[in-house]
Amino acid sequence: MFLFGARDVWFVVGVPLFFYAQGWTFATVGAFMAVWVMGYGVVQGATPNLLATRTCVVRRSVRALRVLGGDAGDDPVGPVSNRAVASG
C-alpha cells in the first residue's frame, strides 16, 4: 500500500517540482504529464496483446508437464482441468 502511495506522491509532487527547477513552464509540465499518462495507458492496454504469444508458450509448457506426470503447481494462466479432486 505504501509503495503505491509513494509512487503517486513522487509523480504528483516530485516530478513537476523537478521540471520547474529545470526551468519548464507550468503549461509545458502539464502537457508532458498529460502525454505521459496517456502513453502509459496505451502501453497498459497493449500489453495483453504483446504478451499473448508468451502466454501461449507458458500454457503449452504447463500442459506438457502435466502430460509427462510432473506437478506444475497452480496454473497461473488458466483453470486446472485435468487434476483429480480429492474427496474426503
C-alpha positions in Angstrom: 0.0 0.0 0.0 2.8 2.4 0.9 4.7 1.7 -2.3 1.7 2.8 -4.4 1.3 6.0 -2.3 5.0 6.7 -2.6 4.8 6.4 -6.4 1.8 8.7 -6.6 3.4 11.3 -4.4 6.6 11.2 -6.5 4.6 11.5 -9.7 2.3 14.3 -8.5 4.8 16.3 -6.5 8.4 15.3 -7.1 8.4 15.2 -10.9 6.6 18.5 -11.5 8.9 20.2 -9.0 11.9 18.8 -10.7 10.8 20.1 -14.1 10.0 23.5 -12.6 13.5 23.6 -11.2 14.8 22.9 -14.7 13.0 25.9 -16.0 10.0 24.3 -17.6 6.8 26.4 -17.6 3.5 25.3 -16.0 1.9 24.6 -19.4 5.0 22.5 -20.5 5.0 20.4 -17.3 1.2 19.9 -17.6 1.4 18.9 -21.3 4.3 16.5 -20.6 2.4 14.9 -17.6 -0.7 14.5 -19.7 1.1 12.9 -22.6 2.9 10.6 -20.2 -0.3 9.4 -18.6 -1.9 8.8 -22.0 1.1 6.9 -23.3 1.2 4.9 -20.1 -2.4 3.9 -20.6 -1.7 2.9 -24.2 1.1 0.7 -23.1 -1.1 -0.9 -20.4 -3.8 -1.5 -22.9 -1.5 -3.1 -25.5 0.4 -5.3 -23.0 -2.0 -8.3 -23.1 -1.7 -8.4 -26.9 2.1 -8.1 -26.8 2.3 -11.0 -24.2 -0.3 -13.2 -25.9 2.4 -15.3 -27.6 4.4 -15.8 -24.4 1.2 -16.8 -22.5 0.5 -19.4 -25.2 4.0 -20.8 -24.7 3.6 -20.9 -20.9 0.2 -22.7 -21.3 1.7 -25.3 -23.6 4.6 -25.8 -21.2 2.2 -26.4 -18.2 0.2 -28.8 -20.3 3.3 -30.7 -21.3 4.4 -31.0 -17.7 1.1 -32.5 -16.7 1.1 -35.0 -19.6 4.6 -36.1 -18.5 3.4 -36.5 -14.9 5.1 -33.5 -13.4 3.3 -31.3 -11.0 3.1 -27.8 -12.5 1.7 -26.4 -9.3 -1.0 -23.7 -9.6 -1.7 -22.8 -13.2 -1.1 -19.0 -13.5 -2.7 -18.8 -16.9 -5.9 -20.7 -16.6 -8.1 -23.2 -14.7 -6.9 -26.6 -13.8 -8.8 -29.0 -15.9 -7.2 -32.5 -15.5 -6.3 -32.6 -11.9 -8.2 -35.1 -9.7 -10.2 -33.6 -6.9 -9.7 -35.4 -3.6 -13.0 -36.2 -1.8 -12.7 -36.7 1.9 
